[in-house]
Amino acid sequence: MRTHMQFDLPLQTLYAASLVGGVAFALSGFLAGVRKGLDLMGIFILSFLTANGGGVIRDILVGRPVTLVHEAEPFFITGGVVLLALILKLHKLPQLEQRLGFVVSDAVGLAAFGLSGALVGIEVQAQFFGVLALSLLTAAGGGILRDLLVNEVPELLYGGFYGSVALLQGAAICGLHAAQSLNTVNLLAVFCAALALRLVAYRGKWRLPKPAKLAE
């Protein structure tokens, strides 16, 4: 999670959070690849895109240098996740994606990536809906690519209160920017609020209304 905007503490804290989330996203791609019977190359590609695809899409859309071109770190992280997951045989653990550690890590990544995308939107002077779109794409773009590559409906479209968290983050960042209140404390507050909201939504199994339900 890199941006040119200068904030003392949040960028270091949120960068660390994005690493935690990136590991969870890469593991999610690994599990999807194993379930679909992909070979090692296919599993690595799926893990890599799940963890980094959203950021790549964001950078291309705003004309920024794509982070992956200049940094080898994402490749090493993905390779390490895949290798460790194979050694520990994590794909054989039942319902791994529903375990507390994975859920929290995934929520941390969602909050960190969503905030990163919103800050990039502010940096490039995007309009309100542009900031929301960049926040959503950064947070969930990798998961969308993962599901499309394995021929599944993207989980974002039916998986409950997930993308909504990133959209709310984008709106909050726009509000703070308009009020000239983008500072260390407020950025961390937005991150913590998004993290808490995602965990509460997961715990409470929140779901957005579906047309079939609305018609009843």
Summary of the structure (lengths in Angstrom):
residues: 216
radius of gyration: 16.9
end to end distance: 43.6
largest distance: 52.8
contacts: 724
relative contact order: 0.15
helix: 76%
strand: 0%
